[in-house]
């Protein structure tokens, strides 16, 4: 799962700057780490036709140097939610310690880093991407309990991909789960199912319902199914239709839409998912930054690319309960050991 550089909007005053911008324009599959994410609550243009597709090479594991610790993590009143792509907590062929391993689990030091980070930040609910089998989710749950974080309630979901799934762990009871009515789309004359599925689980906490909608959209890897941008756009459309089906029944539904979107906010899939700014069914992407005031959530080490592709969004029915000041991207010193993604914390009153 990688992201790609967006073309720079800045015009450099020197010839060197002009040449640099020209190179960025030619590559087209990378993201300028210096460019800021658009203002989260500014109106975004409506999507009519998807833009031309882009392709990119597959990423290698990230190895970014550790950053400064996050600010204090004292739990606040309300519900604390962490969205986190834990990078292949599953069995797969790996290259570890200069050895090729077949069907190997996630290395122990990576597992320990994930558990340590989550336990430190005391979430009430965790939405996880890149979980293998249900037993892998149960392993995370048990390890967290041993680390002092007891989240006894869980939900596991997936799609056509037999390898990577979605998981939810909760301190509070999960009172209902649901499946989207539509899980397939047509592309180039063929029918395909959404790869990682859509997780839908409602948690009852502090006498309020919180309906979590989890997603892990198609990565920017080439696919035998077809163009990866077109696949991601179709999966985004299925997610938006599921959200619309909920809001059409109750426009005040308290939805939290989260996950690894494998695209940035200005992309066609993200515009489709968030909707039109002035509409009552608009989803607000909760702004979050780290201790250095940076907003990226994923690092593609081989190309030194930073991008914000992991998001937590709130429907209008729950937006008033978002503690916008408490939201942040977790940049603990060991974040890059556990995953190539940084976890996002959101707090709901």
Backbone as numpy.savetxt, mean C-alpha at the origin, in Angstrom:
# Nx Ny Nz CAx CAy CAz Cx Cy Cz
7.76 -5.33 -6.92 6.93 -4.15 -6.92 7.79 -2.92 -6.92
7.72 -2.23 -7.93 8.59 -1.08 -8.08 7.76 0.11 -8.47
8.36 1.26 -8.40 7.70 2.46 -8.90 8.62 3.10 -9.89
8.11 4.05 -10.63 8.94 4.64 -11.66 8.96 6.14 -11.55
10.08 6.74 -12.00 10.28 8.19 -11.89 9.26 8.94 -12.71
8.66 9.97 -12.12 7.78 10.87 -12.87 8.61 11.98 -13.49
8.16 12.51 -14.61 8.90 13.59 -15.26 8.93 14.82 -14.36
10.04 15.47 -14.32 10.18 16.63 -13.45 9.44 17.82 -14.01
8.82 18.62 -13.10 8.14 19.85 -13.50 9.06 21.06 -13.45
10.22 20.88 -12.82 11.11 22.03 -12.62 12.01 22.22 -13.82
12.26 23.45 -14.22 13.16 23.76 -15.33 14.44 24.30 -14.75
15.53 23.58 -14.91 16.80 23.98 -14.29 17.39 25.14 -15.04
18.07 26.05 -14.35 18.63 27.23 -15.00 19.89 26.94 -15.77
20.52 25.82 -15.57 21.79 25.54 -16.23 21.62 24.50 -17.30
22.62 24.44 -18.20 22.60 23.44 -19.26 22.62 22.04 -18.67
23.37 21.84 -17.58 23.41 20.55 -16.94 22.02 20.12 -16.50
21.25 21.05 -15.95 19.88 20.75 -15.52 19.02 20.37 -16.69
19.21 21.04 -17.83 18.40 20.73 -19.02 18.70 19.33 -19.50
20.01 18.98 -19.52 20.38 17.64 -19.94 19.79 16.59 -19.01
19.84 16.84 -17.71 19.29 15.90 -16.74 17.81 15.67 -16.97
17.08 16.76 -17.20 15.64 16.62 -17.43 15.37 15.85 -18.69
16.21 16.05 -19.69 16.00 15.32 -20.94 16.17 13.83 -20.72
17.18 13.45 -19.92 17.40 12.04 -19.63 16.22 11.45 -18.89
15.70 12.17 -17.90 14.54 11.69 -17.15 13.35 11.51 -18.07
13.18 12.45 -19.00 12.05 12.35 -19.91 12.15 11.14 -20.79
13.40 10.75 -21.17 13.57 9.59 -22.04 13.28 8.32 -21.29
13.76 8.19 -20.04 13.55 6.95 -19.30 12.09 6.72 -18.98
11.40 7.71 -18.45 9.96 7.64 -18.28 9.43 6.60 -17.31
10.26 5.73 -16.76 9.77 4.68 -15.88 10.28 4.85 -14.47
10.77 6.04 -14.14 11.30 6.27 -12.81 10.58 7.45 -12.17
10.85 7.64 -10.86 10.20 8.71 -10.12 11.24 9.62 -9.50
11.17 10.91 -9.80 12.11 11.88 -9.24 11.88 11.97 -7.75
12.83 11.54 -6.90 12.60 11.55 -5.46 12.44 12.94 -4.89
12.82 13.98 -5.64 12.73 15.34 -5.11 11.37 15.97 -5.37
10.61 15.37 -6.26 9.32 15.96 -6.59 8.31 15.64 -5.50
7.55 16.64 -5.08 6.60 16.46 -4.00 5.32 15.81 -4.50
4.69 15.03 -3.62 3.37 14.50 -3.92 2.40 15.66 -4.03
1.41 15.62 -4.96 0.44 16.71 -5.06 -0.29 16.93 -3.75
-0.75 18.15 -3.55 -1.51 18.44 -2.34 -2.67 17.47 -2.25
-2.81 16.82 -1.08 -3.75 15.71 -0.97 -5.20 16.13 -1.12
-5.55 17.32 -0.71 -6.94 17.73 -0.77 -7.23 18.68 -1.91
-6.34 18.78 -2.88 -6.65 19.56 -4.07 -7.47 18.71 -5.02
-8.34 19.37 -5.78 -9.16 18.64 -6.72 -8.29 17.99 -7.79
-8.58 16.74 -8.09 -7.87 16.02 -9.14 -8.78 15.90 -10.35
-8.26 16.00 -11.57 -9.10 15.92 -12.75 -9.76 14.55 -12.87
-10.95 14.51 -13.44 -11.66 13.26 -13.64 -10.94 12.41 -14.67
-11.04 11.10 -14.53 -10.41 10.19 -15.47 -11.38 9.87 -16.60
-10.92 10.02 -17.81 -11.75 9.67 -18.96 -11.13 8.48 -19.66
-9.95 8.66 -20.23 -9.26 7.57 -20.91 -7.93 7.31 -20.22
-7.54 6.02 -20.07 -6.25 5.74 -19.43 -5.10 6.22 -20.29
-4.01 6.67 -19.68 -2.84 7.13 -20.42 -2.10 5.95 -21.02
-1.15 6.22 -21.92 -0.35 5.13 -22.48 0.33 4.34 -21.39
0.44 3.04 -21.59 1.03 2.18 -20.57 2.53 2.35 -20.51
3.09 2.03 -19.35 4.54 2.06 -19.16 4.99 0.74 -18.60
6.20 0.36 -18.90 6.73 -0.89 -18.36 8.03 -0.60 -17.64
8.40 -1.51 -16.76 9.63 -1.32 -15.99 10.21 -2.67 -15.65
11.50 -2.65 -15.33 12.18 -3.90 -14.98 11.82 -4.32 -13.57
12.00 -5.57 -13.27 11.69 -6.09 -11.94 12.72 -5.60 -10.93
12.27 -5.34 -9.67 13.18 -4.81 -8.67 13.99 -5.88 -7.97
15.06 -5.45 -7.36 15.82 -6.31 -6.47 15.54 -5.87 -5.04
15.82 -6.70 -4.03 15.54 -6.32 -2.65 16.21 -5.01 -2.27
15.50 -4.17 -1.50 16.04 -2.88 -1.10 17.05 -3.05 0.02
18.05 -2.17 0.02 19.06 -2.22 1.07 19.43 -0.80 1.52
18.43 0.06 1.63 18.68 1.44 2.02 19.21 1.51 3.44
20.14 2.42 3.67 20.68 2.60 5.01 19.59 3.07 5.96
19.74 2.74 7.22 18.74 3.09 8.21 18.62 4.59 8.37
17.39 5.05 8.66 17.13 6.46 8.90 16.94 6.68 10.39
16.70 7.93 10.76 16.54 8.26 12.16 15.27 7.64 12.72
15.23 7.36 14.02 14.03 6.78 14.62 12.84 7.71 14.48
11.64 7.13 14.49 10.43 7.92 14.46 10.25 8.62 15.79
9.27 9.51 15.79 8.95 10.23 17.02 8.30 9.27 18.02
7.95 9.76 19.17 7.36 8.93 20.21 6.17 8.15 19.70
6.00 6.92 20.19 4.94 6.07 19.71 3.91 5.77 20.80
3.79 6.66 21.77 2.81 6.46 22.82 1.42 6.36 22.23
0.70 5.26 22.47 -0.63 5.10 21.89 -1.56 6.24 22.28
-2.34 6.71 21.31 -3.30 7.77 21.58 -4.69 7.17 21.64
-5.65 7.96 22.12 -7.02 7.49 22.19 -7.54 7.24 20.78
-8.44 6.28 20.65 -8.98 5.96 19.34 -8.39 4.68 18.80
-8.50 4.51 17.51 -8.02 3.28 16.86 -6.76 3.57 16.06
-5.71 2.80 16.32 -4.44 2.94 15.62 -4.36 1.85 14.54
-4.14 2.28 13.30 -4.12 1.35 12.18 -2.80 1.49 11.43
-2.18 0.35 11.12 -0.96 0.33 10.32 -1.21 -0.46 9.05
-0.87 0.12 7.91 -0.88 -0.56 6.62 0.56 -0.87 6.25
0.82 -2.12 5.84 2.22 -2.55 5.73 2.36 -3.67 4.70
3.18 -3.45 3.69 3.60 -4.51 2.79 4.86 -5.13 3.39
4.76 -6.37 3.84 5.85 -7.00 4.58 6.84 -7.74 3.68
6.76 -7.55 2.40 7.68 -8.08 1.40 7.90 -9.60 1.52
7.01 -10.31 0.89 7.19 -11.76 0.71 7.34 -12.54 2.01
6.35 -12.38 2.90 6.30 -13.26 4.07 5.64 -14.55 3.59
6.44 -15.37 2.92 5.95 -16.57 2.26 7.14 -17.42 1.83
6.86 -18.60 1.35 7.91 -19.47 0.83 8.10 -19.21 -0.65
9.35 -19.06 -1.07 9.66 -18.79 -2.46 11.15 -19.07 -2.70
11.55 -19.10 -3.95 12.97 -19.23 -4.27 13.67 -17.91 -3.93
14.76 -18.00 -3.18 15.45 -16.80 -2.69 16.95 -16.91 -2.91
17.57 -15.72 -2.86 19.03 -15.64 -2.86 19.43 -15.04 -1.53
19.94 -15.85 -0.63 20.27 -15.43 0.74 21.69 -15.84 1.07
22.47 -14.89 1.59 23.86 -15.16 1.98 24.64 -15.83 0.85
24.46 -15.29 -0.35 25.16 -15.75 -1.54 24.81 -17.20 -1.92
23.61 -17.62 -1.50 23.14 -18.96 -1.83 21.74 -18.89 -2.45
21.51 -19.71 -3.46 20.19 -19.85 -4.04 19.42 -20.90 -3.25
18.29 -20.50 -2.69 17.48 -21.40 -1.87 16.13 -21.63 -2.55
15.70 -22.87 -2.58 14.43 -23.23 -3.18 13.33 -23.26 -2.12
12.19 -22.66 -2.46 11.00 -22.70 -1.60 11.36 -22.37 -0.15
12.09 -21.29 0.03 12.57 -20.90 1.36 11.65 -19.85 1.99
11.50 -19.86 3.32 10.70 -18.83 3.99 11.43 -17.51 4.05
10.74 -16.48 4.45 11.35 -15.17 4.67 12.44 -15.34 5.72
13.63 -14.77 5.48 14.73 -14.94 6.45 14.35 -14.49 7.86
14.90 -15.15 8.85 14.53 -14.90 10.24 14.82 -13.46 10.66
15.93 -12.88 10.23 16.23 -11.51 10.64 15.20 -10.52 10.06
14.68 -10.83 8.87 13.64 -9.97 8.28 12.33 -10.12 9.04
11.99 -11.33 9.42 10.78 -11.56 10.20 10.85 -10.82 11.53
12.00 -10.94 12.19 12.15 -10.29 13.49 12.04 -8.77 13.36
12.56 -8.20 12.28 12.48 -6.75 12.08 11.03 -6.30 11.89
10.25 -7.08 11.14 8.84 -6.75 10.95 8.09 -6.79 12.27
8.28 -7.86 13.03 7.57 -8.01 14.30 7.98 -6.93 15.29
9.26 -6.64 15.36 9.75 -5.62 16.28 9.15 -4.26 15.96
9.12 -3.91 14.68 8.56 -2.61 14.28 7.09 -2.52 14.65
6.33 -3.55 14.33 4.90 -3.51 14.62 4.63 -3.47 16.11
5.34 -4.26 16.87 5.13 -4.28 18.32 5.44 -2.94 18.95
6.46 -2.25 18.45 6.85 -0.94 19.00 5.74 0.09 18.84
4.98 -0.01 17.76 4.01 1.05 17.45 2.58 0.71 17.86
2.38 -0.41 18.51 1.14 -0.77 19.18 -0.13 -0.51 18.37
-0.25 -1.02 17.15 -1.48 -0.81 16.40 -2.62 -1.67 16.96
-3.83 -1.18 16.78 -5.02 -1.96 17.13 -5.44 -2.86 15.96
-5.14 -2.40 14.75 -5.45 -3.16 13.54 -4.27 -3.02 12.59
-3.95 -4.13 11.90 -2.87 -4.12 10.90 -3.41 -4.68 9.60
-3.21 -3.95 8.50 -3.54 -4.44 7.17 -2.26 -4.82 6.46
-2.12 -6.08 6.08 -0.87 -6.62 5.55 -0.99 -7.01 4.08
0.06 -6.72 3.32 0.19 -7.17 1.94 1.37 -8.13 1.83
1.32 -9.00 0.84 2.36 -9.99 0.53 2.49 -11.05 1.60
1.33 -11.55 2.04 1.29 -12.71 2.92 1.15 -13.94 2.04
1.80 -15.03 2.45 1.70 -16.27 1.69 0.40 -16.99 1.99
0.48 -18.08 2.74 -0.70 -18.86 3.07 -1.31 -18.38 4.40
-2.47 -18.92 4.74 -3.12 -18.55 6.00 -2.22 -18.87 7.19
-1.40 -19.91 7.05 -0.47 -20.26 8.13 0.59 -19.17 8.34
0.92 -18.44 7.27 1.88 -17.34 7.41 1.27 -16.18 8.20
0.00 -15.91 7.94 -0.69 -14.88 8.72 -0.77 -15.29 10.18
-1.06 -16.57 10.43 -1.14 -17.07 11.80 0.23 -16.97 12.49
1.29 -17.18 11.73 2.64 -17.06 12.31 2.91 -15.62 12.76
2.55 -14.65 11.92 2.73 -13.24 12.30 1.92 -12.94 13.56
0.70 -13.41 13.58 -0.18 -13.19 14.74 0.44 -13.75 16.02
0.99 -14.96 15.94 1.58 -15.60 17.12 2.87 -14.90 17.54
3.68 -14.51 16.58 4.93 -13.80 16.90 4.63 -12.45 17.56
3.61 -11.76 17.08 3.24 -10.48 17.69 2.76 -10.68 19.13
2.00 -11.73 19.33 1.53 -12.02 20.69 2.70 -12.27 21.62
3.68 -13.01 21.16 4.88 -13.27 21.97 5.66 -12.00 22.24
5.54 -11.02 21.33 6.23 -9.74 21.49 5.41 -8.75 22.31
4.24 -9.17 22.79 3.43 -8.31 23.64 2.29 -7.60 22.94
2.05 -7.93 21.67 0.96 -7.30 20.92 -0.06 -8.37 20.54
-1.14 -8.45 21.29 -2.14 -9.49 21.08 -3.25 -8.98 20.16
-3.31 -9.54 18.95 -4.34 -9.20 17.97 -5.06 -10.51 17.62
-6.04 -10.90 18.42 -6.61 -12.25 18.31 -7.54 -12.47 17.12
-7.98 -11.40 16.47 -8.95 -11.54 15.39 -8.24 -11.35 14.04
-8.59 -12.19 13.07 -7.90 -12.13 11.79 -8.83 -12.39 10.62
-8.42 -11.90 9.45 -9.12 -12.19 8.20 -8.09 -12.30 7.09
-8.29 -13.25 6.20 -7.34 -13.59 5.15 -8.08 -13.61 3.82
-7.51 -12.98 2.79 -8.19 -12.89 1.50 -7.18 -12.94 0.38
-7.66 -13.29 -0.81 -6.77 -13.34 -1.96 -7.55 -13.37 -3.26
-6.80 -13.51 -4.36 -7.41 -13.53 -5.68 -6.86 -14.69 -6.50
-6.57 -14.43 -7.76 -6.10 -15.50 -8.65 -4.63 -15.86 -8.41
-3.87 -14.99 -7.79 -2.47 -15.27 -7.48 -2.41 -16.28 -6.33
-1.86 -17.47 -6.57 -1.81 -18.48 -5.50 -0.73 -18.21 -4.46
0.13 -17.22 -4.71 1.31 -17.01 -3.86 1.13 -15.88 -2.86
0.63 -14.73 -3.29 0.57 -13.54 -2.43 -0.86 -13.19 -2.08
-1.09 -12.93 -0.79 -2.44 -12.66 -0.30 -2.45 -11.45 0.62
-3.64 -11.11 1.08 -3.87 -10.00 1.99 -4.30 -10.54 3.35
-3.91 -9.84 4.41 -4.30 -10.26 5.75 -4.64 -9.09 6.63
-5.52 -9.30 7.59 -5.88 -8.27 8.56 -5.84 -8.88 9.95
-5.18 -8.20 10.88 -5.14 -8.61 12.28 -5.73 -7.50 13.12
-6.52 -7.87 14.14 -7.23 -6.84 14.91 -7.30 -7.18 16.40
-7.14 -6.14 17.20 -7.35 -6.26 18.64 -8.85 -6.40 18.95
-9.67 -5.79 18.10 -11.11 -5.77 18.31 -11.81 -6.79 17.41
-13.03 -7.19 17.75 -13.74 -8.21 16.97 -13.99 -7.77 15.52
-13.85 -8.73 14.62 -14.25 -8.53 13.22 -15.71 -8.99 13.14
-16.62 -8.06 12.93 -18.04 -8.38 13.03 -18.63 -8.84 11.70
-17.94 -8.55 10.58 -18.43 -9.02 9.29 -17.31 -8.95 8.25
-17.44 -9.79 7.24 -16.54 -9.74 6.09 -17.39 -9.83 4.83
-16.82 -9.42 3.71 -17.57 -9.44 2.45 -16.62 -9.68 1.30
-17.20 -10.09 0.17 -16.44 -10.26 -1.05 -17.04 -9.36 -2.13
-16.21 -8.80 -2.99 -16.75 -7.95 -4.06 -17.58 -8.77 -5.04
-18.62 -8.14 -5.58 -19.47 -8.83 -6.54 -18.74 -9.08 -7.85
-17.82 -8.18 -8.20 -17.07 -8.31 -9.45 -15.59 -8.53 -9.14
-15.03 -9.58 -9.70 -13.62 -9.87 -9.49 -12.89 -10.14 -10.80
-13.57 -10.00 -11.93 -12.97 -10.28 -13.23 -13.08 -9.08 -14.16
-12.19 -9.05 -15.15 -12.20 -7.98 -16.15 -11.76 -8.55 -17.49
-12.08 -7.83 -18.55 -11.70 -8.23 -19.90 -10.52 -7.38 -20.38
-9.54 -8.04 -20.97 -8.37 -7.35 -21.49 -7.88 -8.08 -22.73
-7.80 -7.37 -23.83 -7.32 -7.94 -25.10 -8.10 -9.20 -25.47
-9.41 -9.15 -25.25 -10.26 -10.26 -25.64 -10.27 -11.44 -24.70
-9.59 -11.31 -23.55 -9.55 -12.41 -22.59 -10.10 -11.95 -21.25
-10.53 -12.91 -20.44 -11.05 -12.63 -19.11 -10.00 -12.99 -18.07
-9.76 -12.05 -17.15 -8.79 -12.28 -16.08 -9.44 -11.95 -14.73
-8.95 -12.60 -13.68 -9.40 -12.31 -12.33 -8.38 -11.41 -11.64
-8.84 -10.61 -10.71 -7.94 -9.74 -9.97 -6.89 -10.59 -9.25
-5.64 -10.18 -9.32 -4.53 -11.01 -8.86 -4.56 -11.30 -7.36
-4.57 -10.23 -6.54 -4.45 -10.43 -5.09 -5.78 -10.24 -4.36
-6.85 -10.02 -5.11 -8.16 -9.90 -4.50 -8.40 -8.58 -3.80
-9.53 -8.49 -3.12 -9.91 -7.32 -2.33 -10.34 -7.82 -0.95
-9.67 -7.35 0.07 -10.03 -7.72 1.44 -11.10 -6.76 1.95
-12.13 -7.28 2.59 -13.22 -6.44 3.12 -13.62 -7.00 4.48
-13.27 -6.26 5.53 -13.58 -6.71 6.89 -13.97 -5.51 7.75
-15.02 -5.68 8.55 -15.49 -4.61 9.43 -15.14 -4.94 10.87
-14.46 -3.99 11.52 -14.06 -4.13 12.91 -14.94 -3.23 13.77
-15.38 -3.74 14.89 -16.17 -2.94 15.84 -15.26 -2.54 16.99
-15.01 -1.24 17.14 -14.12 -0.74 18.18 -14.68 0.53 18.78
-14.69 0.62 20.09 -15.16 1.82 20.79 -16.56 2.22 20.33
-17.41 1.21 20.15 -18.81 1.40 19.75 -18.95 2.01 18.35
-17.93 1.85 17.51 -17.99 2.37 16.15 -17.53 1.27 15.18
-18.15 1.22 13.99 -17.66 0.28 12.98 -16.56 0.92 12.12
-15.57 0.13 11.76 -14.50 0.55 10.86 -14.41 -0.51 9.77
-14.78 -0.14 8.55 -14.77 -1.11 7.46 -13.48 -0.95 6.67
-12.63 -1.97 6.73 -11.32 -1.94 6.08 -11.40 -2.62 4.72
-10.94 -1.90 3.69 -10.89 -2.42 2.33 -9.43 -2.46 1.91
-8.85 -3.68 1.80 -7.44 -3.82 1.47 -7.22 -4.21 0.02
-6.11 -3.73 -0.55 -5.81 -3.98 -1.96 -4.30 -4.08 -2.16
-3.92 -4.86 -3.15 -2.51 -4.91 -3.60 -2.56 -5.00 -5.11
-2.45 -3.85 -5.77 -2.59 -3.80 -7.22 -1.37 -4.40 -7.93
-1.57 -4.71 -9.19 -0.52 -5.29 -10.05 0.76 -4.45 -9.98
1.88 -5.16 -9.85 3.17 -4.48 -9.82 3.55 -4.02 -11.22
4.65 -3.27 -11.29 5.13 -2.78 -12.58 6.09 -3.79 -13.22
5.83 -5.04 -13.02 6.55 -6.10 -13.71 5.77 -6.48 -14.97
6.50 -6.87 -16.00 5.84 -7.37 -17.20 5.03 -8.62 -16.85
3.93 -8.82 -17.57 3.04 -9.94 -17.28 2.61 -10.63 -18.55
2.45 -11.94 -18.44 1.94 -12.69 -19.58 0.48 -12.34 -19.88
-0.21 -11.80 -18.89 -1.61 -11.43 -19.08 -1.76 -10.24 -20.02
-0.74 -9.40 -20.09 -0.82 -8.21 -20.92 -0.09 -7.05 -20.30
-0.39 -5.86 -20.77 0.28 -4.66 -20.30 0.01 -4.43 -18.81
1.09 -4.25 -18.04 0.94 -4.12 -16.59 0.16 -2.88 -16.18
0.28 -1.78 -16.93 -0.50 -0.58 -16.62 -1.99 -0.82 -16.84
-2.32 -1.51 -17.92 -3.73 -1.82 -18.20 -4.31 -2.76 -17.15
-3.50 -3.73 -16.70 -3.96 -4.64 -15.65 -4.24 -3.87 -14.37
-3.31 -3.00 -13.99 -3.47 -2.22 -12.76 -4.71 -1.32 -12.85
-4.94 -0.73 -14.00 -6.10 0.13 -14.18 -7.40 -0.66 -14.05
-7.42 -1.86 -14.61 -8.62 -2.69 -14.50 -8.85 -3.15 -13.07
-7.78 -3.47 -12.36 -7.94 -3.85 -10.96 -8.41 -2.67 -10.12
-7.91 -1.48 -10.43 -8.37 -0.27 -9.75 -9.85 -0.04 -9.99
-10.30 -0.34 -11.20 -11.71 -0.17 -11.53 -12.59 -1.13 -10.72
-12.11 -2.38 -10.54 -12.85 -3.33 -9.71 -12.93 -2.86 -8.26
-11.83 -2.31 -7.75 -11.84 -1.78 -6.38 -12.82 -0.64 -6.25
-12.81 0.29 -7.21 -13.71 1.44 -7.15 -15.16 1.00 -7.23
-15.45 0.01 -8.04 -16.83 -0.49 -8.14 -17.28 -1.10 -6.82
-16.37 -1.79 -6.15 -16.74 -2.36 -4.84 -17.01 -1.25 -3.84
-16.16 -0.22 -3.82 -16.40 0.92 -2.93 -17.73 1.58 -3.26
-18.01 1.77 -4.56 -19.26 2.40 -4.97 -20.47 1.58 -4.55
-20.33 0.25 -4.61 -21.46 -0.59 -4.21 -21.78 -0.42 -2.73
-20.76 -0.16 -1.92 -20.98 0.07 -0.49 -21.59 1.45 -0.25
-20.98 2.46 -0.88 -21.44 3.84 -0.65 -22.81 4.10 -1.27
-23.17 3.36 -2.29 -24.51 3.55 -2.87 -25.59 3.10 -1.90
-25.26 2.18 -1.01 -26.20 1.73 0.02 -26.18 2.64 1.24
-25.00 3.20 1.53 -24.85 4.07 2.69 -23.71 5.05 2.43
-24.03 6.26 2.02 -23.01 7.24 1.67 -22.17 7.62 2.88
-22.67 7.35 4.09 -21.95 7.67 5.31 -21.14 6.48 5.84
-21.00 5.44 5.04 -20.24 4.27 5.48 -18.81 4.68 5.86
-18.31 4.07 6.93 -17.00 4.43 7.47 -15.94 3.51 6.86
-15.44 3.90 5.68 -14.51 3.07 4.93 -13.07 3.54 5.10
-12.17 2.58 5.26 -10.74 2.82 5.25 -10.16 1.96 4.13
-9.75 2.58 3.04 -9.21 1.87 1.89 -7.70 2.01 1.92
-7.01 0.89 1.91 -5.56 0.93 2.14 -4.86 -0.10 1.27
-3.54 0.00 1.21 -2.76 -1.06 0.57 -1.59 -0.56 -0.23
-1.05 -1.48 -1.00 0.05 -1.20 -1.93 -0.59 -1.02 -3.30
-0.61 0.24 -3.78 -1.29 0.55 -5.04 -0.34 0.49 -6.24
0.94 0.34 -5.97 1.94 0.25 -7.03 1.84 1.38 -8.05
1.36 2.51 -7.63 1.27 3.71 -8.46 1.14 4.92 -7.55
1.46 6.07 -8.07 1.41 7.31 -7.30 0.08 8.03 -7.53
-0.17 9.04 -6.71 -1.50 9.65 -6.68 -1.91 10.28 -8.00
-0.96 10.76 -8.79 -1.29 11.40 -10.06 -1.57 10.40 -11.18
-1.42 9.11 -10.91 -1.62 8.10 -11.94 -3.10 7.85 -12.21
-3.38 7.26 -13.37 -4.76 6.96 -13.74 -5.45 6.02 -12.75
-4.80 4.93 -12.30 -5.47 4.06 -11.34 -5.84 4.76 -10.03
-4.94 5.60 -9.52 -5.23 6.30 -8.25 -6.33 7.33 -8.42
-6.35 8.04 -9.53 -7.43 9.00 -9.77 -8.78 8.29 -9.86
-8.76 7.13 -10.47 -9.99 6.36 -10.58 -10.48 5.91 -9.21
-9.56 5.47 -8.36 -9.94 4.97 -7.04 -10.43 6.09 -6.13
-9.71 7.21 -6.08 -10.11 8.30 -5.17 -11.39 8.98 -5.62
-11.63 9.07 -6.94 -12.83 9.73 -7.44 -12.64 11.23 -7.59
-13.75 11.91 -7.83 -13.73 13.36 -8.03 -13.78 14.10 -6.70
-12.95 15.10 -6.58 -12.73 15.78 -5.30 -14.01 16.30 -4.66
-14.91 16.85 -5.40 -16.11 17.48 -4.84 -17.29 16.52 -4.67
-17.10 15.26 -5.04 -18.20 14.30 -4.93 -18.28 13.71 -3.52
-19.49 13.36 -3.07 -19.63 12.81 -1.71 -18.98 11.44 -1.54
-18.65 10.75 -2.65 -18.01 9.44 -2.54 -16.49 9.52 -2.73
-15.95 10.73 -2.65 -14.50 10.92 -2.79 -13.77 10.28 -1.62
-12.63 9.65 -1.91 -11.78 9.07 -0.88 -10.58 9.98 -0.65
-10.39 10.38 0.59 -9.27 11.26 0.94 -8.04 10.43 1.30
-6.95 10.63 0.57 -5.69 9.98 0.91 -5.09 10.71 2.11
-4.93 10.01 3.21 -4.45 10.64 4.44 -2.97 11.00 4.28
-2.62 12.28 4.39 -1.22 12.67 4.26 -0.41 12.17 5.46
0.78 11.69 5.18 1.66 11.21 6.23 3.10 11.43 5.80
3.94 11.78 6.76 5.37 11.97 6.48 6.18 11.32 7.59
7.47 11.14 7.31 8.34 10.52 8.30 9.00 11.59 9.17
9.96 11.18 10.00 10.61 12.11 10.92 11.46 13.15 10.20
11.76 12.93 8.91 12.53 13.88 8.12 11.63 14.69 7.18
10.33 14.54 7.35 9.35 15.27 6.55 9.30 14.77 5.10
9.71 13.53 4.88 9.60 12.90 3.57 8.35 12.02 3.52
7.82 11.83 2.31 6.55 11.12 2.17 6.64 9.83 1.38
7.82 9.38 0.98 7.91 8.16 0.19 7.71 6.92 1.07
7.21 5.86 0.45 6.95 4.64 1.20 7.68 3.43 0.64
8.28 3.56 -0.55 8.95 2.41 -1.17 10.27 2.85 -1.78
11.29 2.01 -1.61 12.60 2.30 -2.17 13.00 1.19 -3.12
13.27 1.54 -4.38 13.77 0.59 -5.37 15.27 0.77 -5.44
15.99 -0.08 -4.70 17.42 0.12 -4.48 18.27 0.14 -5.74
18.08 -0.78 -6.72 18.98 -0.79 -7.88 19.02 0.54 -8.64
17.90 1.26 -8.63 17.84 2.54 -9.34 17.76 3.74 -8.38
17.82 3.45 -7.08 17.77 4.49 -6.06 16.54 5.38 -6.26
15.38 4.73 -6.40 14.12 5.43 -6.65 13.24 5.37 -5.40
12.71 6.51 -5.02 11.81 6.60 -3.88 10.44 7.04 -4.38
9.37 6.39 -3.91 8.03 6.79 -4.35 6.99 6.47 -3.28
5.88 7.18 -3.35 4.77 6.93 -2.42 3.72 6.10 -3.14
3.74 4.79 -2.91 2.78 3.91 -3.56 1.89 3.18 -2.55
2.17 3.34 -1.27 1.35 2.76 -0.21 0.52 3.88 0.40
-0.78 3.66 0.54 -1.68 4.73 0.98 -2.74 4.19 1.93
-3.27 5.10 2.74 -4.47 4.86 3.53 -5.45 5.96 3.17
-6.65 5.58 2.74 -7.67 6.55 2.33 -8.89 6.45 3.23
-9.59 7.55 3.37 -10.78 7.59 4.22 -11.98 8.09 3.43
-13.10 7.42 3.59 -14.34 7.91 2.99 -14.83 9.13 3.77
-15.77 9.84 3.19 -16.27 11.05 3.86 -16.98 10.72 5.17
-17.51 9.49 5.27 -18.20 9.10 6.49 -17.31 8.92 7.69
-16.00 8.74 7.47 -15.07 8.57 8.59 -14.01 9.66 8.63
-14.02 10.52 7.65 -12.97 11.54 7.55 -12.90 12.42 8.79
-14.06 12.72 9.39 -14.05 13.61 10.56 -13.39 12.96 11.77
-13.21 11.64 11.73 -12.57 10.94 12.83 -11.07 10.73 12.62
-10.55 11.17 11.49 -9.12 11.01 11.23 -8.31 12.02 12.03
-7.34 11.54 12.77 -6.41 12.43 13.46 -5.26 12.70 12.50
-5.40 13.74 11.69 -4.42 14.01 10.64 -3.04 14.32 11.19
-2.96 14.88 12.38 -1.67 15.21 12.97 -0.91 13.97 13.43
-1.63 12.88 13.72 -0.98 11.68 14.24 -0.49 10.75 13.13
-0.99 10.91 11.92 -0.60 10.02 10.83 0.86 10.21 10.47
1.54 9.10 10.18 2.93 9.24 9.76 3.46 7.97 9.11
4.54 8.14 8.39 5.27 7.03 7.78 6.35 6.61 8.76
6.38 5.33 9.09 7.29 4.83 10.12 8.69 4.63 9.52
9.67 5.32 10.08 11.04 5.23 9.58 12.02 4.83 10.69
11.63 3.83 11.46 12.53 3.30 12.48 13.84 2.84 11.84
14.94 2.79 12.59 16.24 2.46 12.00 16.29 1.12 11.27
15.46 0.15 11.67 15.52 -1.17 11.05 14.42 -1.39 10.02
13.78 -0.33 9.56 12.64 -0.53 8.65 13.04 -1.29 7.40
14.24 -1.01 6.86 14.65 -1.59 5.58 15.10 -3.05 5.70
15.24 -3.54 6.92 15.58 -4.96 7.10 14.35 -5.83 6.87
13.22 -5.38 7.38 12.01 -6.18 7.29 11.33 -6.16 5.94
11.45 -5.04 5.21 10.72 -4.90 3.96 11.32 -3.77 3.13
11.00 -3.77 1.84 11.38 -2.64 0.99 10.32 -1.55 1.01
9.24 -1.78 1.78 8.20 -0.78 1.98 8.28 -0.24 3.41
7.87 1.00 3.59 7.75 1.55 4.93 6.27 1.52 5.34
6.04 1.16 6.58 4.67 1.07 7.09 4.08 2.47 7.29
2.74 2.56 7.19 2.04 3.83 7.41 1.12 3.67 8.61
1.16 4.66 9.49 0.28 4.68 10.68 -0.78 5.75 10.51
-2.04 5.37 10.75 -3.15 6.34 10.79 -3.89 6.12 12.09
-4.38 7.21 12.67 -5.11 7.15 13.94 -6.51 7.71 13.72
-7.50 6.98 14.20 -8.90 7.40 14.09 -9.47 7.62 15.49
-10.10 8.76 15.68 -10.64 9.10 17.00 -11.84 8.21 17.33
